Amino acid sequence: MSENVAALVPGPAMTLTLTPVPVKHPAAGEILIRNYCIAVQPLDAKMLLSGYAGAGGIKTYPGLLGTSAAGVVEETGEGVDDFKVGDRVIADTGAYVKDGDANLREGTWQRFVICAVETVAKIGEAQFEQAVLLEFPLQTAVVALQLFLGMGKPSTGNADDKVLVWGAGGAVGTYAVQYAKSVGHTIIVTASPRDVERQKSIGASEVLDYKAPDTLERLRALGPYKYLITASGDLASQKALASLLRPEGGSYASVLGGDFELPANVKRVYAAFSQAAQSEENEEFRRWWYRDYLPKVLNEGLVQPVSFTKRSGGLAALQEASKDVVEGKVRGKIVINPQED
Ligand SMILES: NC(=O)c1ccc[n+]([C@@H]2O[C@H](COP(=O)([O-])OP(=O)(O)OC[C@H]3O[C@@H](n4cnc5c(N)ncnc54)[C@H](OP(=O)(O)O)[C@@H]3O)[C@@H](O)[C@H]2O)c1
């Protein structure tokens, strides 16, 4: 087995240091993955550059970023019989919900990653890039809509029920549109004017410019909405959704928090959606996601992934890539291969 290298974060908001570290061995119920692909998520990038730890994050330093990895099973722990060495997999780890040594075992910004077997899915012949492009933001969208807002599973919905996805241009928004469409609902979105055709091709019936002055008025005329989510999470979007819920009231999901006064009968549903599968109480969702839904989506190409840029240089490219993500310089995701020098 080759050597492990980790992109360690030495302290809050400090620059990554590429450090040789031992390859860990899986305990009972765990697997070791040779990590071939990671995507830089806004959460990872914000944690690196600002020390932000709003959704879990690194609690002890040096620490490791990254909670998703695509690669090949290198070793299995005791009691793992549904995965074998050589299987191609996508995994989510507990790196942002566990401390200290567990974070260093499970952070995915390294070449070899330990993961609990419950949060690993087989990807068959799907490309590693396709797997990481989908996994984290698709799960965020589905958890928010299904677990937190009560939307059903695919093919269980009704076209009379309307869904509003605000800020559908990013990965979470793109996948919220496709999931809600697969359930069977009618989807209305706000996005940039340049994104209209793509939004229609993935299932939106109406695409409104989120910056246009008459958008709120037009959205009100197109409603009411059974499910509302802001995938940009900015305050302007939250205020718009809160306003659309009046006078009857109701709930909307937001990928970000924020400080402003909501009307008494309007509730914002904000949580670390991307980490929900790690929690014991979501065992049923977890089984459905990793054993059923995610492998099916990847093997059958059921969800159109967002675009991506591959950066060379392996783990060394992560610092600059994170800066570009935080500064909004990239459309789609940046992916790297940790095995590259
Ligand atoms: N709570 C959670 O569990 C959770 C999980 C994942 C992500 N998040 C958060 O969700 C946000 C989106 O993540 P992502 O992975 O989808 O990011 P992304 O793929 O990088 O999406 C960025 C895109 O969103 C659109 N956008 C940016 N600002 C906007 C605004 N003010 N209004 C409307 N659209 C806007 C832009 O597209 P256009 O220019 O085409 O409009 C931009 O290209 C991030 O802040 C991330 O931290 C939270």
The ligand as a Gaussian input file, in Angstrom:
#p B3LYP/6-31G(d) Opt

LIG

0 1
 N      -27.236000      23.411000       5.350000
 C      -26.564000      22.487000       4.705000
 O      -26.531000      21.300000       5.091000
 C      -25.851000      22.826000       3.424000
 C      -25.378000      21.792000       2.616000
 C      -24.795000      22.116000       1.378000
 C      -24.644000      23.451000       1.033000
 N      -25.058000      24.413000       1.887000
 C      -24.894000      25.831000       1.508000
 O      -25.737000      26.034000       0.389000
 C      -25.188000      27.034000      -0.461000
 C      -25.208000      26.511000      -1.896000
 O      -24.360000      25.365000      -1.991000
 P      -24.068000      24.735000      -3.438000
 O      -23.219000      23.544000      -3.235000
 O      -25.351000      24.624000      -4.193000
 O      -23.203000      25.912000      -4.058000
 P      -22.762000      26.118000      -5.584000
 O      -22.992000      24.898000      -6.376000
 O      -21.396000      26.700000      -5.501000
 O      -23.811000      27.221000      -6.092000
 C      -23.469000      28.539000      -6.291000
 C      -24.481000      29.133000      -7.280000
 O      -25.639000      29.584000      -6.578000
 C      -26.191000      30.722000      -7.243000
 N      -26.300000      31.827000      -6.292000
 C      -25.271000      32.390000      -5.591000
 N      -25.735000      33.425000      -4.858000
 C      -27.062000      33.520000      -5.110000
 C      -28.087000      34.389000      -4.660000
 N      -27.830000      35.391000      -3.806000
 N      -29.334000      34.176000      -5.101000
 C      -29.620000      33.170000      -5.952000
 N      -28.685000      32.312000      -6.433000
 C      -27.422000      32.509000      -6.016000
 C      -25.206000      31.109000      -8.351000
 O      -25.700000      30.594000      -9.593000
 P      -26.212000      31.627000     -10.708000
 O      -25.143000      32.675000     -10.829000
 O      -26.375000      30.785000     -11.942000
 O      -27.488000      32.137000     -10.170000
 C      -23.947000      30.338000      -7.986000
 O      -23.198000      29.947000      -9.104000
 C      -23.791000      27.332000       0.102000
 O      -23.834000      28.528000       0.854000
 C      -23.503000      26.159000       1.015000
 O      -22.634000      26.467000       2.071000
 C      -25.653000      24.143000       3.069000

